[in-house]
């Protein structure tokens, strides 16, 4: 018998998919550990827009962290508006990604999941139906190890998946704007293609 702390499931990555899975598993009574290499909340590029379909899939209400319910959508090219739609129901819900991820993680913790931030997965070993996760903040044993750790997944790399996966570069910028500019933007989600070269 190992003297490591045992979990039914260890989830690597406290983004939306990892945190929601931790919430679901803990809600079902499984001893669950959610680890992330960063301290939460942490900044992540992109992913601050939720469709109505995504909202309907959430098992709890997140209205307290929604920043804008977008009733309009605008498609632009090089700063010139090509088309705009406006409907009575929100097209999308805009959230701050750090706040969203942190809220989901807190819900997972409230459901009974153990949260272990600042824990980078270093290696894994598998034997007799058990997996040991070695991190820079301790080692843990589990039946199931889940990789929810993004495009450069350490879990996928360690188990030999996606060896030749092609990736691209994403650049994100969050800028402060005046209250007047925010008021002018209103509840419109704008997508401007060609605003930056290439």
C-alpha positions in Angstrom: 0.0 0.0 0.0 1.2 3.5 -0.9 1.4 6.1 1.9 0.5 8.8 -0.6 -2.8 10.6 -0.2 -5.3 8.8 -2.5 -7.9 10.4 -4.7 -10.5 8.9 -7.0 -9.6 11.6 -9.6 -6.9 14.2 -10.0 -7.6 16.9 -12.5 -4.7 18.9 -13.8 -5.7 22.5 -14.9 -8.2 24.8 -13.1 -9.7 26.4 -16.2 -13.4 26.0 -17.0 -13.3 22.4 -18.0 -11.1 21.2 -15.1 -13.0 23.2 -12.5 -16.4 22.1 -13.8 -15.3 18.5 -13.9 -14.0 18.8 -10.3 -17.4 20.3 -9.3 -19.3 17.4 -11.0 -17.1 14.6 -9.5 -17.0 16.1 -6.0 -20.8 16.6 -6.2 -21.1 12.8 -6.9 -19.1 12.0 -3.8 -15.8 11.2 -5.5 -12.6 12.2 -3.6 -11.3 14.8 -6.1 -8.1 16.9 -6.3 -7.8 19.9 -8.7 -4.3 21.2 -9.2 -3.1 24.2 -11.2 0.5 25.5 -11.7 -0.7 29.1 -11.0 -2.1 30.9 -7.9 -5.8 31.5 -8.5 -7.2 33.8 -9.7 -4.8 34.1 -12.6 -4.9 35.8 -16.0 -5.6 33.7 -19.1 -5.8 34.8 -22.7 -9.2 34.8 -24.4 -12.2 32.9 -23.4 -14.2 35.7 -21.8 -17.4 35.1 -23.9 -20.0 32.5 -23.2 -22.7 31.6 -25.6 -26.3 30.9 -24.5 -25.6 27.2 -25.1 -22.6 27.3 -22.8 -24.6 29.1 -20.1 -27.3 26.5 -20.3 -24.8 23.8 -19.6 -23.5 25.3 -16.4 -25.0 23.5 -13.4 -25.3 26.7 -11.3 -26.0 30.4 -11.8 -23.1 32.7 -12.6 -25.0 36.0 -12.9 -23.0 37.7 -10.2 -19.8 37.6 -12.4 -21.3 38.5 -15.8 -20.0 41.9 -16.8 -22.0 42.4 -20.0 -25.0 40.6 -21.4 -24.4 41.3 -25.1 -27.7 41.8 -27.0 -25.8 42.9 -30.2 -23.0 41.6 -32.3 -20.9 43.5 -34.8 -18.6 42.1 -37.4 -15.9 44.5 -38.7 -13.0 44.5 -41.0 -10.2 47.0 -40.6 -12.3 49.0 -38.3 -15.2 49.2 -40.7 -18.5 47.6 -39.6 -19.8 45.1 -42.1 -22.8 43.8 -40.3 -24.6 44.2 -37.0 -27.3 42.1 -35.4 -29.5 43.1 -32.5 -31.9 40.8 -30.7 -34.0 40.9 -27.5 -32.2 38.0 -25.8 -28.4 38.1 -25.1 -26.2 36.7 -27.9 -23.4 36.1 -25.4 -22.4 36.8 -21.9 -19.0 38.5 -21.3 -17.0 37.6 -18.2 -13.5 38.4 -16.8 -11.7 35.1 -17.4 -9.7 35.3 -14.1 -13.0 35.9 -12.2 -14.9 33.2 -14.1 -12.2 30.5 -13.6 -11.9 31.4 -9.9 -15.6 31.3 -9.4 -15.9 27.8 -10.9 -13.0 26.7 -8.8 -14.6 28.0 -5.6 -17.8 26.1 -6.6 -15.8 22.9 -7.0 -14.2 23.5 -3.6 -17.6 24.1 -2.0 -18.8 20.8 -3.6 -16.0 19.0 -1.8 -13.0 19.0 -4.2 -9.6 19.7 -2.8 -7.9 22.6 -4.6 -4.1 22.7 -4.8 -2.8 25.8 -6.6 0.9 26.5 -7.4 1.4 22.8 -8.2 3.1 22.0 -11.4 2.8 18.4 -12.7 6.3 17.1 -13.2 5.8 13.4 -14.0 3.4 10.5 -13.6 3.8 6.8 -13.1 1.2 4.0 -13.5 1.1 0.7 -11.8 -1.7 -1.8 -11.0 -4.5 0.5 -12.0 -3.2 3.4 -10.0 -1.5 6.6 -11.1 0.9 8.7 -9.1 1.1 12.4 -10.0 4.4 13.9 -9.0 4.2 17.7 -8.6 6.5 20.4 -7.3 4.2 20.7 -4.3 3.8 17.1 -3.3 2.9 13.7 -4.8 -0.6 12.2 -5.0 -2.1 8.9 -6.0 -5.3 8.3 -8.0 -7.5 6.0 -10.0 -8.1 8.6 -12.8 -5.8 11.4 -13.9 -7.5 14.0 -16.1 -5.6 16.4 -18.3 -7.5 19.7 -18.5 -4.3 21.7 -18.8 -4.7 23.4 -22.1 -3.0 23.4 -25.5 0.5 22.6 -24.1 -0.9 19.9 -21.9 1.8 18.3 -19.7 -0.6 15.3 -19.1 -0.9 14.7 -22.9 2.9 15.0 -23.3 3.7 12.6 -20.4 1.3 9.9 -21.8 2.5 10.3 -25.4 -0.6 12.0 -26.9 -0.5 14.8 -29.5 3.2 14.5 -30.2 3.1 16.5 -33.4 0.3 18.9 -32.6 0.6 22.2 -34.5 -0.2 25.3 -32.5 -0.5 29.0 -33.3 0.2 32.2 -31.4 -2.5 34.2 -29.7 -2.0 37.8 -28.5 -4.4 39.3 -26.0 -4.5 42.9 -24.7 -6.8 44.3 -22.1 -7.0 48.1 -22.3 -8.5 50.7 -20.0 -11.1 52.8 -21.7 -13.1 55.8 -20.6 -16.7 55.4 -19.2 -17.8 57.3 -22.3 -16.2 54.7 -24.6 -17.8 51.9 -22.6 -21.2 53.6 -22.8 -20.8 53.9 -26.6 -19.9 50.2 -26.9 -23.0 49.4 -24.8 -24.0 45.7 -24.9 -22.4 45.0 -28.3 -19.8 42.3 -28.7 -17.5 43.5 -31.6 -15.3 41.2 -33.7 -12.9 43.2 -35.8 -10.9 41.1 -38.3 -7.9 42.8 -39.8 -7.6 45.4 -37.1 -4.0 44.2 -36.7 -1.8 43.1 -39.7 -1.6 39.4 -40.3 
